[in-house]
Amino acid sequence: MWCETLPYDALAALAPPLVRGRIELLLAVRPWQLDEIGPLVDRLRGEGVYVGLWPMLADDDGRWASVASCAKFLAFADAVLARAPLADELVVDLEPPFATLARWKAGRPTWRRAPGEAYAIARTQYRLAIQRWHLTHRVTTAILPMLALEGSGQWLQQLIGTPVSDLPVDAHSMMAYTSLFEGWSGGFIGRRRAELSLAACARLARTRFGDRAALSLGTVGTGAFGDEPAYRDAAELARDVAIARAAGITELAVFDLGGIVRRGPIEPWFAAFGE
């Protein structure tokens, strides 16, 4: 379960239901949280919670991993693992820089294909870092759903500046958020079409990544932009889980724990995710 919007001091109380539900935590870490992350991971691991760390830069530095943010992201991820070596997993969230996605969301998309040499250098640097991290931790990615359309090659990865397919990770989690498919479509996509889009993402991810294909479902609450459309109720999450599993995807994540807590009670959402 992704956790980006919940304050760290609220997590301790959630350790028991996470353990009972056998839910693994994928916890965002921002630069200003470095001093807190080590003690928090130690405490949660002591309670029996599986903890994956999800490093994110400051927004002005791009927030997510990409060709443009490569050097800063790798340095920050190393710092996160140095502070919290007992974590179980590291997530590399591969998306274009925050400012670029903000323009896309506002209807002003810009496409700046990463120069071939810069793309190749960043791809190699990410690959080498993941090989190193993989010696001690599980490593996964979060990737954009549009990559399901790529088919083969890396033309779309280079276009958006996010090298993915060569990375030696345990799983690629495609962010197939039906609430965003529907809510950001301007009325073109209803709930039924959003479900069909999720099923298509699942099938294409399986075709491209095989057993490493995973899906992120959602959203239950807002995220980086603060106004993301969300599920109407927990039944929609349960339906998405069923669609993903029917397509053969066994590794699922939901965005996010903070939204579940704010919408409460948490039990229907945990049950929907675990069905």
C-alpha positions in Angstrom: 0.0 0.0 0.0 1.4 3.3 -1.1 1.8 5.9 1.7 2.6 9.4 0.5 0.2 11.8 2.3 0.0 10.4 5.8 2.2 12.1 8.5 4.8 9.8 9.9 3.6 10.2 13.5 0.2 8.6 12.5 1.8 5.4 11.2 2.5 3.7 14.6 -1.2 3.2 15.3 -1.7 1.6 11.9 1.0 -1.1 12.4 -1.4 -3.7 13.9 -4.1 -3.5 11.1 -1.4 -3.6 8.4 0.1 -6.7 10.0 -3.3 -8.4 10.4 -4.2 -7.6 6.8 -0.7 -8.8 5.6 -0.4 -5.4 3.8 3.1 -4.2 2.9 3.8 -0.5 3.3 5.5 1.5 0.5 6.5 4.7 2.3 7.3 8.0 0.6 10.5 9.7 1.8 11.1 13.4 1.0 14.4 15.1 1.6 13.2 16.9 4.7 12.2 13.5 6.3 15.7 11.9 6.2 16.3 12.4 9.9 13.0 10.6 10.7 13.1 7.7 8.4 15.6 5.5 10.2 13.9 5.4 13.6 10.5 5.0 11.9 11.5 2.0 9.8 13.1 0.4 12.8 9.9 0.8 14.8 7.6 -0.4 12.1 9.8 -3.4 11.3 9.8 -4.2 15.0 6.0 -4.3 14.9 6.2 -6.8 12.0 5.4 -4.4 9.2 7.0 -4.9 5.8 8.4 -1.5 4.8 9.4 -0.4 1.3 11.0 3.0 0.9 9.8 5.3 -1.9 12.3 8.2 -2.3 11.0 11.4 -3.8 13.0 14.6 -4.4 11.9 18.1 -3.8 9.4 19.2 -6.6 11.9 21.8 -7.9 14.3 18.9 -8.5 11.7 16.9 -10.4 10.3 14.9 -7.6 10.5 11.5 -9.4 13.2 9.5 -11.1 13.9 10.4 -14.7 16.7 11.2 -17.1 16.6 14.8 -16.0 16.8 14.0 -12.2 19.1 11.0 -12.5 22.2 12.2 -10.5 20.1 13.8 -7.7 17.7 10.9 -7.4 20.4 8.2 -7.2 22.3 10.3 -4.5 19.1 10.7 -2.5 18.1 7.1 -2.8 21.5 6.1 -1.4 21.0 8.5 1.5 17.6 7.0 2.3 19.0 3.5 2.4 21.9 4.6 4.5 19.5 6.1 7.0 17.2 3.1 7.0 19.1 -0.1 6.1 16.5 -2.4 7.7 13.9 -1.5 5.0 12.7 -4.4 2.9 12.4 -2.7 -0.5 13.3 0.3 -2.5 10.9 1.8 -5.1 12.1 3.7 -8.1 9.2 5.9 -9.2 9.9 6.7 -12.9 8.0 9.7 -14.1 8.8 12.9 -16.0 9.7 15.9 -13.8 6.9 17.3 -11.6 6.7 20.5 -13.7 6.3 18.5 -16.9 3.4 16.5 -15.5 1.8 19.6 -14.1 1.8 21.0 -17.7 0.3 17.8 -19.0 -2.4 17.9 -16.4 -3.2 21.5 -17.2 -3.7 20.5 -20.9 -0.4 22.0 -22.0 1.7 18.9 -22.8 5.3 19.4 -23.9 7.3 16.6 -25.4 11.1 16.9 -25.1 12.6 13.7 -26.2 15.7 13.0 -24.1 18.9 13.2 -26.2 20.1 9.7 -27.1 23.4 10.0 -25.2 21.8 11.5 -22.1 19.1 8.7 -22.1 21.7 6.0 -22.5 23.9 7.4 -19.7 21.0 7.7 -17.3 19.7 4.2 -18.2 23.1 2.7 -17.4 23.4 4.7 -14.2 20.0 3.5 -13.0 20.8 -0.1 -14.0 24.1 -0.1 -12.1 22.5 1.5 -9.0 19.7 -1.1 -9.0 22.2 -3.9 -9.3 24.0 -2.5 -6.2 20.8 -2.0 -4.2 19.6 -5.4 -5.2 22.4 -7.0 -3.2 20.6 -6.0 0.0 17.0 -5.0 -0.9 14.1 -5.9 -3.1 13.9 -3.2 -5.9 10.7 -2.3 -7.8 9.5 0.5 -10.0 6.4 2.6 -10.4 5.7 3.4 -14.1 3.2 5.4 -16.1 0.3 3.6 -17.8 1.1 5.0 -21.2 4.0 2.7 -21.4 1.5 -0.1 -21.9 1.2 1.3 -25.4 4.9 1.1 -26.3 4.7 -2.5 -27.4 8.5 -3.0 -27.9 11.7 -1.0 -28.0 12.2 2.1 -25.9 10.9 4.9 -28.1 8.2 6.0 -25.6 10.5 5.6 -22.7 13.0 8.0 -24.4 10.2 10.4 -25.3 9.1 10.8 -21.7 12.6 10.4 -20.3 12.0 7.4 -18.1 14.2 4.3 -18.9 12.3 1.2 -17.6 12.6 -1.9 -19.6 16.3 -2.6 -19.1 16.3 -2.3 -15.3 17.0 -5.4 -13.3 14.1 -5.0 -10.9 11.8 -7.5 -9.2 8.6 -5.9 -10.5 7.3 -3.0 -12.6 4.1 -1.5 -11.0 2.0 0.2 -13.7 -0.1 3.1 -12.2 -3.4 2.1 -13.7 -5.7 4.4 -11.7 -9.3 4.0 -12.9 -10.4 7.0 -10.9 -7.9 9.1 -12.9 -8.8 7.5 -16.2 -12.4 8.5 -15.5 -12.0 11.8 -13.7 -9.4 13.3 -16.0 -11.1 12.3 -19.3 -13.5 15.2 -19.5 -16.5 12.9 -19.4 -15.3 10.7 -22.3 -14.4 7.7 -20.0 -17.0 6.5 -17.6 -16.6 3.8 -14.9 -17.1 0.9 -17.4 -14.5 2.3 -19.8 -12.1 2.9 -17.0 -12.4 -0.8 -16.0 -11.8 -1.8 -19.6 -8.7 0.5 -19.6 -7.4 -1.2 -16.4 -7.9 -4.6 -18.0 -6.0 -3.5 -21.1 -3.1 -2.1 -19.0 -3.0 -5.4 -17.1 -2.8 -7.5 -20.2 -0.2 -5.3 -21.9 1.9 -5.2 -18.8 1.9 -9.0 -18.6 2.9 -9.2 -22.3 5.7 -6.7 -21.8 7.1 -7.7 -18.4 5.9 -11.2 -17.8 6.0 -12.3 -14.2 7.5 -9.0 -13.2 4.3 -7.1 -14.2 2.5 -5.5 -11.2 -0.3 -2.9 -11.0 -1.0 0.1 -8.8 -4.7 0.7 -8.2 -6.6 3.8 -7.1 -6.9 6.4 -6.1 -8.5 6.5 -2.7 -7.3 10.1 -2.1 -5.3 12.9 -3.5 -1.6 12.8 -4.2 1.1 15.0 -5.6 -1.3 17.5 -7.3 -3.8 17.7 -4.4 -6.9 17.3 -6.6 -6.8 13.8 -8.0 -10.2 12.2 -8.6 -10.9 9.3 -6.2 -12.9 6.2 -5.9 -16.6 6.7 -5.0 -16.4 3.8 -2.5 -14.5 0.7 -1.5 -16.5 -1.5 -3.9 -14.8 0.2 -6.8 -11.4 -0.8 -5.4 -12.7 -4.4 -4.9 -13.8 -4.5 -8.5 -10.3 -3.2 -9.7 -8.6 -5.9 -7.6 -10.8 -8.6 -9.3 -10.0 -7.2 -12.8 -6.3 -7.2 -12.1 -6.2 -10.7 -10.7 -8.3 -12.0 -13.6 -5.6 -10.7 -16.0 -3.0 -12.7 -14.1 -1.5 -9.9 -12.0 -0.6 -11.1 -8.5 1.3 -8.1 -7.2 -0.9 -5.1 -6.5 -0.6 -1.8 -4.6 -3.2 0.8 -3.8 -2.8 4.5 -3.6 -2.8 5.6 -0.8 -3.0 4.9 2.9 -3.4 8.5 3.8 -6.6 8.7 1.7 -7.9 5.6 3.4 -7.3 7.0 6.8 -9.0 10.4 5.9 -12.0 8.7 4.4 -12.3 6.1 7.1 -13.2 3.7 8.5 -10.2 1.8 7.2 -11.7 -1.7 7.5 -13.8 -1.7 4.3 -10.9 -0.4 2.2 -8.5 -3.0 3.7 -11.0 -5.7 3.1 -11.6 -4.6 -0.5 -7.9 -4.6 -1.2 -7.4 -8.0 0.4 -10.3 -9.8 -1.3 
